[in-house]
Amino acid sequence: MADGTPITVFTAREIVTMDPGQPLVEAVAVKDGRVLAAGSLDECTSWGPHVVDDRYADHVLTPGMIEAHAHSLEGAFALLPYAGWFDRHRADGSTATGIRSYADLLDLLRSLDHDTAGSDEPIVVGGFDPIYFTDEARLTREHLDRVSAERPIFVFHASAHLATVNSAMLRHHDITRDTETVGVARDASGEPNGELQEMPAMALASSGLLAILKKMNDPAAIEALGQICANQGITMLVDLGASGLTRPGERELWQRTVNAEDYPARIAQRHLIGMMPGSTDWSAAADQLDSFRDDDTAKLRTAGLKIVLDGSIQGFTAKMDWPGYYTGTDIAVDHGMWMVPPDQLLDMCRPFHERRINTHVHCNGDLTIDLWIDTVEQLLLESAWLDHRYTVQHCQLTTAAQYRRMARLGMCANIFTNHLWYWGDQHHDVTVGPERARRMEACATAEREGVSFSIHSDANVTPLGHLHTMWCAVNRVTPSGRVLGEHERISPQSALQAVTTSAAYQLHLDHEFGTIECGKAADFTVLEDNPLTVDPMAIKDIAVWGTVIGGTPHPAARP
């Protein structure tokens, strides 16, 4: 090329392109942040003056992996004390050890109380889930009161749909037996037992929840989120909980941070405009969200709208069709909880559809999936949009019949495959029972019925990292060693496509990302081995060197 700008030619042990015309190449030429050519070294160097960068000679390049459902809370979690069951990676490359007993949880809380003695702030920890503690009664205020009778405590569950608080927190926010908010769990006498189910109930304990929300917009948390992306080989993360419609200055903060030259990831924000309709002017909200597109940059984009219809399966708040939950229904409200009244969903979505704003809807239970499919069908009858790519998020209990309807309507699925590992045994034994557990996260059925699908971690709910989501989809193995639905396994090729090409497609960005070919962004995931050729059980253990964003390398942090 004659303009004199530099060309960098990257070589690697293997370069997996996900371009069916040439699946493997020897080199890739990069210019102005884009792929100039992919092919042999001779072909890539033939474009003119160049520099050959062979730092990846012993590594494998794939297209940049796209996490199409995560949350900025993953960065905030890096700043919070961790109380989850499984060990978890941190932004600096270290590992936080899991909490395996209530005694260890209470010791952690006591330690935090001691280290911050004299503080008026509540003690807040994240990542806990009572469903793993089968030898213990469900965590209540009585357990937490053993730590402190005076200082409020807020234990945020891994699902992000529940929290458990102590009596001091209940008193501090005047949460009593007379509180009418749905989701305030009760003991046998009718008193609040400390468990707060779903956002309206958690919001009552505002001092604890706000401590977490404030960290989400801390520049250090945004920086941590980017570094975790580089550590896990993620080049683009879609935040399905952005809230720029309601928090002045938040978008400007994200722009300053993410658009910095050294920020190691692209972020796409899917805005969450409200949990409960009624007082919101949805047309005005749609206009405001549409206006955000005017400020989009190469690294920070507006992805569209996200709506939450129900809760969490393991929290027993997902909206379940007949026959409901397998066990544990004593803590459920009916067969789950609606986050949006079903008869209002169509009116809520219509102004966004009219402005061609792509909408993704959180559907954990099978009842919510039917509602979202019905809504999409009605929207398309009212106003045709042939390339909408509306998506069912989580899509955990989707049946073959539902997938067939989705295919006919042009809908996509983003499947929460990590559940197969993190809660697979609990779903089999406790929440939905053996048969439905075997068909959870049904990637093979989606593929067979012609539904374009991606897979995701829902970080912070489970740790960010697509080698693990791929491993789950390919192997479907639980911590007990059970293969949960062998006929729903997919190939490593299909799993890699799900986190590259198909994830880009859901975002209407497959013309820019998802493959390594001329004209696409020069975004690569750099691995120590090829996930398509290693033993499938070893996929999750492949080491990550880091990422390349627009031709710029970003190495993973090392502890």
MOCORCOR-V486048 format. One record per backbone hydrogen bond with DSSP energy under -1.0 kcal/mol. CO is the residue of the C=O (numbers start at 1). NH is the residue of the N-H. Records with the same first field share a line. If there is no record, write none. Layout:
CO=NH ; NH
//
This chain:
7=51
8=30
9=53
10=28
14=61
15=25
17=516
19=22
23=17
27=39
28=10
29=36 ; 37
30=8
31=34
33=522
34=31
35=519
37=29
39=26 ; 27
40=44
41=45
51=9
53=11
54=57
56=13 ; 59
59=13 ; 14
60=527
61=16
62=525
65=235 ; 236
67=238
69=458
70=240
71=74
72=75 ; 76
73=77
76=79
81=126
84=99
88=96
90=93
94=90
96=88
101=105
102=106
103=107
104=108
105=109
106=110
107=111
108=112
109=113
110=114
111=115
112=116
114=117
116=119
123=154
125=156
126=83
128=158
129=132
130=133
132=134
133=136
140=144
141=145
143=146
144=147 ; 148
152=123
153=166
154=125
155=164
156=128
157=160
161=198
162=157
163=196
164=155
166=170
167=171
168=172
169=173
170=175
171=174
176=179
181=184
183=185 ; 197
185=193
187=190
191=187
193=141
194=165
195=185
196=163
198=202
199=203
201=204
202=205
204=206
205=209
206=210
208=212
209=213
210=214
212=216
215=218
218=221 ; 222
219=223
220=224
221=225
222=226
223=227
224=228
225=229
226=230
227=231
228=232
229=234
235=266
236=67
237=268
238=70
239=270
242=272
243=246 ; 247
247=250
249=253
250=254
251=255
252=256
253=257
254=258
255=259
260=263
266=237
267=301
268=239
269=303 ; 304
270=242
271=306
280=282
281=285
282=286
283=287
284=288
285=289
286=290
287=291
288=292
291=294
292=295
293=296
299=267
300=297
301=269
304=271
305=360
307=362
309=339
312=317 ; 318
313=316
317=311 ; 337
319=367
321=324
328=331
333=336
335=320
341=344
344=348
345=349
346=350
349=353
350=354
352=357
353=356
358=305
359=391
360=307
361=393
362=309
365=369
366=370
367=371
368=372
369=373
370=374
371=375
372=376
373=377
374=378
375=379
376=380
377=381
378=382
379=383
390=412
391=361
392=414
393=363 ; 395
394=416
396=441
399=403
400=404
401=405
402=406
403=407
404=408
405=409
406=411
412=392
413=454
414=394
415=417 ; 456
416=419
417=420
418=421 ; 422
419=423
423=427
424=428
425=429
426=430 ; 431
427=432 ; 433
430=327
431=326
433=437
434=438
437=440
441=443
442=446
443=447
444=448
445=449
446=451
452=413
454=415
458=461
459=71
465=469
466=470
467=471
468=472
469=473
470=474
471=475
472=476
473=490
476=484
478=481
482=478
483=485
485=488
486=489
491=495
492=496
493=497
494=498
495=499
497=500 ; 502
499=66
500=504
501=505
502=506
504=509
505=508
509=512 ; 513
512=521
517=520
520=35
521=523
522=551
523=64
524=548
525=62
526=545 ; 546
527=60
530=533 ; 534
535=538
536=539
538=541
539=542
543=528
545=556
546=526
547=554
548=524
549=552
552=549
554=547
//
